[in-house]
Amino acid sequence: MDMPANALHSMTRLRALLGEGYDLDMVRSLLQWDQATYMPDGGADARGRQLALIGRLTHERTTDPEIGRLLDVLEPQAAKLPHDSDDAALIRLTRRLYDRATRVPAAFVAEMLEHCSTTYQAWVTARPANDFATLRPMLERTVELSRRYADFFPGHASPADPLIDQSDHGMTVASIRPLFGALRANLVPLAAAITARPTPDDRILQHSAPAEDQLGFGLEVIRRFGYDFTRGRQDLTHHPFMTKFSLGDVRITTRTREHDLVDALFSTMHEAGHAMYEQGIRADFEGTPLANGTSSGVHESQSRTWENLVGRSRPFWEHFYPRFQQAFQVMAKVPLADFYRAINRVSRSLVRIESDEVTYNLHVMIRFDLEVELLEGRLAVKDLPEAWHARYQSDLGLRAPDDRDGVLQDVHWYSGPVGGAFQGYTLGNILGAQFFRAALRARPAIPQEIAAGRFDMLHGWLREQVYQHGSKFTPDELVRRVTGGPMSIEPYLDYLWEKYAPLYGLRADERAPVVVA
Ligand code: ZN
């Protein structure tokens, strides 16, 4: 970097401070990973204490006034650098994270964490007991705390905006609403047209198989995808996730289900998609905030790409189905066409995480709308269960028999603030299809390669266009660089139509017109 000596010195010092914050964050992830995989129950209390300590130290490190002083010195220098210089990007990103972290008092951070951990413990028993009443006062306090969090960022149009910005920088309720509105206007009729057709039989997937066989097949697939086992590993957990302790150690977790041949497989592909994004980040970004995926939406676009656009595609299974039949003898006589229909079965369901590619976003948008209403004071927590049922009735034509599969089903509102946690899932579906379309334009042979069981072309393109950059570009900058335009729902709607219309025999006149916001 072309900088005067004192600026170079400041840059070195800044990197050292950022490196410590980064490593503390990694230690926290390691403790959480252990808690979710191997830790015996007896370790819970001490682990809670250790996590709180690391959380406090991380907050101290990331709000160290010295970082602010160094940024003041470095910003005039960075302004002379090209916008896409690594140093300029690091300084911009550090400024954004530093300003955000220093606005929120440490005491508030501790209060929020403690409240969320109590609420989570209560949710673990309240959900199976269908007991919303016990959680209600806690959720009321969560909403209040979430609003107070937003108040640290004056000038927002909606109290949900600062929370959204944290995971999907640059997005706001005002920018998401038209996008989701247009998506919903297309998905509701699509789901209705599909579910009016006979439902494919997915009982052919409901067989038991030894856990080793389920895991073995998944590992074979993600090795072929390009997940690097010299810099990662897979372990078992209850709710699968990806985590990283450095760019050289990016782990995934999964679970197996007794009467389901593909659940572990698709969850493995999903988490591997997240992990390949992190493994693909430039090694020289290590130890800085650049060494992270740029937003939850972009992250989710990669898990969805590998799970759905690749893993549930016809070309993929043309190659892998014979191997699958070999691994699971019970499938020996089931034709590929039936299997393909079963893994792409669309049905209205009550539970988000069990839903399919077409209806999934309807679930997400219900939560997004409700959390915005809660934060904006247009919905009271006491009325939430009924508001939930009303939305499921109107969007999916279903009503949950109780709150277990209603307002209690997702852990999010009971383990963190209300707001900012859901939009990323749907942004991920939108962006996954948009990036994939750009990949196909640049490398038209990708589908033939996939049908031959090869993924280097797709993986290489994604690494070059998306992964290597980490957080160097904002989500919006990245989307424009990769696709040549802003985020758009059209590629995703085209993808769904082109896949599901032939599967379900839909007629062209059944397609809702795309109204682009
Ligand atoms: Zn994910």
Boltz pocket constraint, residues with backbone or C-beta under 6 A from the ligand:
constraints:
  - pocket:
      binder: B
      contacts: [[A, 270], [A, 274], [A, 299], [A, 300], [A, 303]]
      max_distance: 6.0
